């Protein structure tokens, strides 16, 4: 029987993951399917591209790029007579070497150029290609829509994982790195933003154009090549010697400053923790319409979605701080050192995702950072339980995008935290510095990280990387204990019960901590679990008042550990660790007596950390669904609280159901200024399936909110109601007159 761990709850999902998980469904979801794909071997290389010099005319009206790219190639082996470049759906007018025209032919997504003579290993040649393209991928043209007619025409690139060859003939390989010049000619009044330094800008009054010349002198893979074209206001800042530039649509200057203002502190934090200064002379952040992701970490020139520009009133609850820190961290993890192959992509994305935690801890403190880790664990569990399970390093995929998932990002981040906890903070930092110093401006794989950690720590870490990176899953623990009064020994029994599925290890090695409170003293005892089932004997001077295994919740796991109500009440009020207080609050859900309820009400009202208040409210909602009469008290606990706590109160009321809860949910939906709290209340109303629920949702669908959050949640609620009256409402909102978020949700 699988372990049911009450620690995990949909309220603990981050905003970017919560939208995929209905908040009132069982958590984590069930229904795992097998991961099916054939092995994808890393491509063989015959040459590297050492330098690109790209000159482009950007035709925004015609949605076309006309360009000339000069590629300097270097042979890896003797006898290279044909250079096979990656290039898709391009019209190539010519290929030349100096004044000599070269034969060329297109084959699928490849452009083959025949050299006049064979290249020996280590020799270089420069090939110039003149071409034009209207790319379907790689570079996107955007402009006004019926819903947003005030937009200007613009264009931006997005090369990850292997889409740069749709707008530039190139070599799509994370192993091959090149320096870069980007010379972009755009209409007057527009900016062109690229990698590296701006070395020239010249206007042509006759043609009504302006040409920007960017140069990057440090080499990077082709997928990190960037060009953003638009009408922007430039915002300037500095982080020591690093020039910072932010680019926002005109009129969004205040929102842009709010979005970017912590970038200098992030650079300072990352430089200190990673042991390596920011590696480029400038850092630009450009906000663009209709970006396909939240952001993309092109070297020294990140692209961000304009959705991150929000009204100041929304910033208290919906912060894009993690987005900004994630993309910035990639300048080290992914740009300075790059995964050798996309199967090793966690070395890019896992590091960037954990860097969110690194900055969050520096900026907001330990409790907030630990809660953010809990969000990452929950996000991974949704995918592992409800979709599929795989190793983090996975060589079986059809397209690289297949592995850009929660195993790569969130589980990768959890593994890095466990590595930090295993090594200790100082050794972990020294290991990162050694890894970066040794492999700067090069390609890496997991073995390189392992080697750096082993050299700094003197420890054999094969077990760690094998079970957490090259195998899948996580431990599922059933823990029991008893006190042997005659011998003064605490007997702790830990059994690993995870399914033997051929992906997860049958037995994980788990170094962790056992915390006991005995005789008024808090003892922390190291434990190294290595067996499928083992019993540990711990001599103590008296019976412990409180026992906690892994109280800081460093280990990614599911755990059932029955403890007495007195222990849980002690942990809820006295544990110094926020995640342990959250666990105690959640485990008290199986108790319905007055003492447990009173303790949860106290925690929901005044625990020093808001995340514990959220957990207490979730548990009160579950108790209230079994024992009526809690709705008024739970609704009262939301008053004066921060938005995420108010949202938890709305969840609790929705879980309880009943007329009293419904009354409070309608009031919250009508009066709460926060769109996410409003949305949770509306989902609770829909869950009730009471008469009038549809009418409430239909009325609220007229409300405007940032990113159309309220409409998105209204439509989710309508889907749950299954009321036929929703069909014309949803069809109406698929039309071009509505913003894309609402249209997608309605569809």
N, C-alpha and C positions, 0 to 999 in steps of 0.2 A: 504494500500500500504506500503511495507516495506521501512524503512528508508535507503536512500543512503547516506553514510557518506564518503566524498572524502578524509578524513584523511588516510584511509587504502588503501594500494597499494601493488602489488606484489614485488616492489623493496624494500619494508620494511620487507620482510620475511628474517629470518635468513637462513644461508646457508643450515642447516640440514632440513629446511622445504621448501625452495625454489625449491629443486629438485623435489618435488611432485606437484608443481603448475606451469603450463605453464605460462610464464610471460606476454604473450599477450592476455590471456583469460580474460573475465570479472572477477572482483574481488570485494568481495569474491564470490566464485562459488555458484550456486544455486543447488537445488536438494536434500534437506535433506530427509533422510529416517528414519523410526521409529527404535528405539533401541529395539531389540527383544531378550529376554533371560529369562530363569526361575530363580527365586531366588536361590542363592547359600548359604545355611546356613553355619555358621562357624562350623567346626568339633568339636565334643565332644572329650575330652581327659580323659583317664583313668590313665595316668602316664606321667611323664616328664623324658626326658633323661638329666642327670646332667653332664655327662662327656663322651666324646668319646676319646678312645685311638686307633688310626688307624695306622696300619703298612702295607705299600703297596710296592710291587715290580712292578715297571713300565716298562713294556716290550714295548718299542717304535717300534721295528721291527714287533712284533706280534700284536701290537695294543691291548694289553690286560693288565688288572690290576689283580694282585693276592694279596689277602690281608687277614688280620685278624683285626677285630674291636672288641674292648671290650667296651660295653655300660653299664654305670651305670644308672639304672632306679630307679625312686622313685614313689611309688604308690600314686595316688591322693585320692583314695577311698579304703575301705576295700575289701578284698577278690579277689584281682587281681591274677588270676591263669594262664592267657595267655597274653603274650606281643605281640601285633600286630604292627610290624615295617613296614615302607614303604621300599620296595625293588623291583626293576624291572629287569627282565631278567638276574638274577644271578644264577650261579651254586654254591649252598651252600653245602660245604663238611661236616660241622659239626657245632653244637651249643652246648655250654657247660657252666656250672656254676662251677668254680673251676675244680675239676677232674670229675665232674658228667656230663655225656652226656645228652642233653635235646632233647626231641622230637620237630621236627619242620616241617612245611609244607609251601609251596608257594601257594598263591591264588591270581592270577592276579598280581597286583603290591604290594602285601602284603606278608610279611614273618611272620608267626605265630609261636611263640616259647612257649612251655608249661613249666611252672616253676614246680619245685619239690614240692613246697608248696605255698599256697596262701600268698600274700603280704598284710599286713595291711597298711592303709594310713600313709604316712610319712616314711615307711621302704624302704630300698634300696636293690638292688641286681645287680650284675655285670654279664652280659651275654657276652660270647666270641663267635664270629661267624667267621668261616673260609670260604672264598668264592673266586670266580674268575668271571670276567666279561669282555666282550667286549662291552662297553656301546655305545648305539646309541645316547644318550643324556647325559647331565650332565658333562661328561668328553670327550674331543675331541682330537683325534690324528691328527696332520697335518704334512706336509712335503713338499718336492720339487714338483714343477709342471713344465710342459713343458715351460710355460712362465717365470717361476722363478726357474730354476734348482739349483741355488746357495743356496736355503733355506736348513736348517737342519731339521731333524725330531724333533718334539716337541709335547707337550701335555699340555692341560690346562682345568680347570674346569669352569663351568658356571651353578650355581645352581638356580638362580632366574627364575621363582618364586618357582617352586616345582620340580626341576630336580636333586637335590642332591641324591635322592634315586636310581638313575640310576647308581651310582658308589659307593655309601656307603649305607649299611643298616642304616636307621636313622628314626627320627620322623620329618616329614615335617609339621612344625607348626611354625608360627611366634610368637606364645605365649610361646613356650617351648625353653628355653635357656640352653646351656651347655658350659662348658669349654672344651678344646680341646688339644690333642696331635696328631701331624701328623709326622709319621716316614716313610720317602719315600726313597726307594733305586732305584737309577737311574744309567745309564751307566757312566763310567769315562768320564770326560770332560763336564758333564752336571751339571746344578744346579737344585735344587728343592726348590721352594719358597713357604712358607706357612704363615698362620696367626701367630701372636704373636712373641715370641723371638726364635732365633736359639740357642738351648742349647747344641747341639752336632753335630759334623760332623766327620765321620770316613770313610776312604777308605779301600777297600778290593782289594789288588793287584791281588790276585789269581782269583777272580771272575770278576775283572775289573769293579767294581762298587763303588759308593760312597753313603753313607746313611746320610740324613739330618734329624735331630730331631727338630721339631718346637713345641713350647708349648704356648698356650694362656690361661692366668689365669682369664680373664674376660669372662663371659658367653655370648653367642650369639645364634641366631637361626641357624638351619642346612643350610639354603640356602646361608649363608655367609661364609661357609667353602670353603677354597681355596687351590688349588695345581697347580702350574705352573712349568713345566719342560722344559728346553731348554738350549742351549749354549748361555750364556749371558755374557756381560761385566757389572760389577757392578759399578754404579756411587754413590759416597757417598756425603752426605751433612748433615746439622743439622738445626733444628729449636728450639733453646733453648736447652732443655734437650731431645728433641725428635730426635732419629736417623732417618735419611731419606736415603732411598736406591732406586735407579732407575736401572732397568734391561732392557738392549737393546741388539738386535743382534749385534754381533761383526762387527765393521766397521761403526756403527751408533752412535758412542759416541758423536760427535758434535751435531747431531740432538737431541739426548737424553738430553744433557745438556740444549739445547735451550727449549725443551719441559718442563722440570722439574724445570727450574731455579727460577720460581716465587712461588714454593711451600712453602718455609719458610714464605714469606710475606702473603700468603693465610692463613696459620695456625695462624699467628699473628693477622690478621684481623678478622678471624672467632672467635678466642678465645675471642677477645675483644667485638665483637658485640653480640655473643651468651652468653657471661658472664660465659663461662665454658671452661677450658683449653682443648686442644686436649687430648682425654681420653685414649690413648694407648702409650706404650713405643717406638714404631717404626711405620714408615709409609713407605711401599714399593709400588712402581709403576712398573709393569712389562708390557712390550709391546710384543704382540704375533701376529703371523700370523693368518689371517682368523677369527678373533674374531667376534662373532655374533652380537655384539653391538659396540658402541663407547667405553664403559667402564663398569666396574662392581665393586662396592664398597665393596668387601669382607673385613671383619674387619681387619684393619691395613695392608691390602695387596690388593690394587686395581689392577685389570687387565685392560689393555688398548689395543686397536687395534694398530698394528704396522703402520697402515695408517697414524697415527698422527705424525710419524717421517717423516719430510719433509725437502727438501733442504732449506737452509737459504733464497734464493731469493723469496720463496713463503710465508714466514712467515709474510711479511708486510700486506698481504690481508687475508690470510687464517690462522687465529690463532686458536689453540686448547686450548686457555686459559680457555674458558668456560667449556670444557670437564674436564680439570684438576681440576678446582674449584668445579664443580658439584660433581665429584666422591669423592673429599676430604670432601666436606660438608656433604656427606652421613655418614662420620664417627661419626657425631653428629646425623643427621636426617636419621634414618634407622638402624644404628648400635648401637649407645648408647641408643636411644629410637626407638622402632620398632612398626610399625602399628600392631594392634592386629589381623587384618584380611586384606586380600588384597582389600576388599571393601574400606578400610580406607587408601589405598596406597598413597593418596596425602600427608599424613603426612611424608612419605619418599620422594616422588618425587617432590611434589610441593615445599617443603622446599629446596631441593637440587637445583631445577631450579631457585628459587628466590635467593638462595645464589650466583648464578652466577652474579646477579644484584648487590648484596651487595659488592662482591669483585670488580666488574667492576667500581662501583661508587668510591670505595676507590682508585683504581689504575688509572682510566682514567677520573674521574670527573663526575659531575651530568649530563651533556648533553649526553655523551656516554651511561651512565646507563639508562637514559630515553629512548633513541632510542632503546636500547636492550629490554626494556619493551614493546615498540611499536612492535618490532619484535615478542615478545611472544603473544601480543594481536592478531596480524595478524595471527599467526599460529593457535591459538585457533579458530578464526573466520572461517578459511578455513574448519576446521572439523565441527564446529557447523552449518555452512551454507550449506556445500556441502556433508556432510556424515550423521551425526546424532547429536542429542542433548540428553544429560543425566545429572543427578546430578553428582557432583564430587564424593560423597559417593554413590556408586552404588553396591547394593547387587545382582543384576541380571547379571550373566555372566556364560558362559560354562567353560572357563579356565581363570585363573588369568591374562594371557597375554591380554585378551580382553580389560581390563580396563587400560592397560599401553598405554595411548593415550594422545592427546593434552589437553583433559579435566584434566587429572591427573597431567600432567607436567606443560604446559603453563598456563592453566586457574588457576590451583592451585597456581602458582607463582603470577598471577595477584591478586588473592584473598588475598594472604599474604601481597602484597603491599597495598591493600585497608585497610587491618586490621592495618597495620603500620600507614597509613595516618589517620585512624579513631582514633587510640589511642594516636598518637603522638610518636615521636621517643623514648623518655626516658621510657615511660610506656611500649611501645612495647618491648624494650630490657629487662626491668625488668620482663616482662611476659615470655619471652623466657627462662630467667635464672630460674625462678620459675618452669616452665614446665620441663626443663631438670633436675634440682636438684631433683624434686619430683619423676620423673619416670626413672631416669638413670638405664640402664641395665634392662629395663622392657618393657612391651607392652603398647601401648597407642591407644586411639581413639579420635575422634574430641571433645568429651565432656571434655576430660582432658585438651586440649588446651584452650577450651572456659573457663573452670573453672579457669585456671591460669590467663588468661587475665582479667576475671571479678574480681578476687581477687586483682590484682594489680591496676586496673583502678577504681574499685567501681561501674562499669557500668553493666547494664543488656545487654548482647550481644546476646540474643536468636535470635533477628531479623536478626542480621548479619549472623550468621552461618546457620540459616534456609534458607535465600534467596540465599546465595552465595554457600553453601556447600551441603545442603540437597535438594535444588531445582536446576533446570537447567536454561540455558539461561542467558540473560543480558538485561538491560533496553534499549529501543529504544525511543529516545526523539525527539519531535518536539518543538522547542523553538521559541517564538516570543516576541517582546517587542515593547513598544511605549512610547514616552515621553509626559507626560501631563504637558504642559508649565504653564497652569493656576494654578495648585496646586503644581508644582515643584516635581512631583513624576514620577519615572521610573516604568512602569508596565511590569513585566516579567511574561510571561505565559509559563508554561512547561507542556506538555502533554506526558504521557507515552503511546506509541502506539504498544508495543510489542504484538505479537499474544498470545491469550489466548489458549495455547495448552495443558494445564494440567501439563506441566513440569516447565515452567517459571512462576514466580509469576505474578499475574495480575498487581500488583503494587509493585515496589521496594521502599524501603526506601533509600534515597541517600543524606547523609550529604556531602556537597561540599562547594565550594567557588565561589562567584561571584566577579569578578574583574571589576572595572570601573575606567576610567580615567576622572576626572572632575576638571576643573580649574587648570590644571597642576599637580594635585595630583593623585597618584595611590591608590585607596581604595580597600581593601580586606574584603568582607562581607560574614560571614558564612550563608549558606542556608541549610535547612534540608527538602528535598522534601519527601513527604509522601503520596500524593494523585495521583490518575490517571490523573487528570488535576487540576492545581492550578495556581492562579495568585498572584504574590508577589508584594507588593507596597513598593518602596524604595525611601524615600525622599532624594533629592539631591539639592545642592545649585544652580546647573545649568545643562543644558543638557549635558550628558556625551559624550565625544569624542570617547570613545572606551568601549565596553562591552564584557567580555569573561566569559563564564560559565565553571567552572573546568579548569582554564588555565594551570594547571600543569598536567592535564589528568591523575589524580590518579584513576578515576572511569572507569571500563571496561564498555563500552557503545557504541552504535551508536547514532549519533546526527545530526540533521539538524537544523542549526541556521543561517538563512539568515542575513547577515550584509552588510552594505554599503561598497562600494569600498574604501572609505576613511578609514573606520575602519580596513579593511583587510590590506591596505597599511601601516597603523600605526602599527598594530600588527606584520606584517612581518619585519618591520625595528626596532621596539622598544620593543617588548615583551622580557623580560629576560628569558623566558622559551622556550627551543628548540622545544618541541612538539607543543606549540601554534604557533610558527613561521612556523612550518611545516603545521599545519592546515590552516593558512592564505595563505600560498603558494598554497596549494591544492584547496582552495575555490576560489582563483583568476582564476582558470581554466575556470570558466563560463564567465569571462570578456575577451574581445579580443581587447580592446582599447590600444592606444599607451602607456598611463601612466602605466597600469597594466603590460604590456609586458616589459617595461623598468625596472620596479621594480623587476620583476622575473629574468631578465637578470643580474641585479646587485646582487641579492641574489645568483644566480647560480655561479657567479664569485667570490664573496668575503664575503659571510656570514661567521661569525667566526666558525660556526659548520658545518662540512661536511654533516651531515644528512639533514640540511636545503637546502644545495646546491643540494643534490639528489632530494628532493621534488620539488624544483624549476625547475629542468631539466625535471622531469616527467610531470609537468604541461605545460612547454614549448613544450614538445613533443605532448601533446594533442591539444594545440593551433595550433601547426604547421601542424597537420593533417587536420585542418579546414581552415587554412590560409597559403598557400604555401609561401616559401621564407625564412624559418627559419633554414634550414639544415646547411648552412655554419656557421651561428652564433652559433648554438648548438654544432657543431663539434669543433669549436674554443674554446668553454668553457671547453672542456675536457683536454686541454693541461696543463700539469704541475699539474694536480689534482691527488688525491689519487685514488687507483683502484676502490673503490666503486662509486666515482663520475664519473669516466670514464665509468664505466658500466652503470650508469644512462644515460649518454649521448648516449651510444649505444642503450639503450632501447628507448630513445626518437626518435632517427633516425629510428629505426625499426618501431615505431608506426606511424611516419610521412609517410614513404614510399616515392615513387618518385625517379627519376633518381639521383638527387643530393644527397639525403640521402643514396641511394644504393652505390654510389661512395665512400662516407665516410665510410660506413660499411665495404666495401671490404678492404679499407686501414687499418682500425682498426684490422680486422681479420688477415691481413697479417703482421702487425707490432707490435701490442701491446704485451708486454711480459707477461702480466697477463692472465692466462688461462680462468678465469671466464669472463673477459672483452672480450676476443676473442670469447668465447662461446656465450655471449649475442649478439655480432655482427653477428655471424653465424645464430643465431635464427632469428634475424631481416632480414637477407638476405633470409632465408627460408620463412618468413612471406610474403615477397614481391611476391613470386612465379614468379619472372621474369625469362626470358631465361638465362641460365647460372648459376642459383642458385644451382642446383644440382652439377654441375661441381666444384663449389667453395667448397661445403661441402665434396665432394669426395676427393678433394686434401687435405683439412685440416684434414681428417681422418687419415692421415699418421703422424701427429704431436704427439710427446710424451709430456706428462704432468703428474704432480703429481696426482695420483689416476685416471689417464686416464680421467680427467675432459673434455678435449676438445673432445675426441671421444664420451663420453656420450652425450654431447650437440649436436654434429654433428648428432648422431643417432636420437635424439629428433627432430632435424630440418628435417631430412629425413622423419620421420614419418608424420610430418606436410605437407611436399610437396606431399606425396602420389605418388611419381615417381616410376614406376616399376623397374627402374634401381637400386633402392636402395636394392632390395631383395637379389641379390648375395653378395653385400657388407655386409649386415647385417648377412647373413648366414655364410659368411667367418669369421666374428668376434665372432661368437658363439663357435668357435673351441678352443680346449685346448691350442693352442699356444699363446693365448692372456690372459691378466690379467683378474681377475674375474670381476672387475668393468666394463670393456669394454664388456665382454661376457654377463653380466647381462643386460646392457643397450641395446645391440644388440638384445638379446632375447625378 
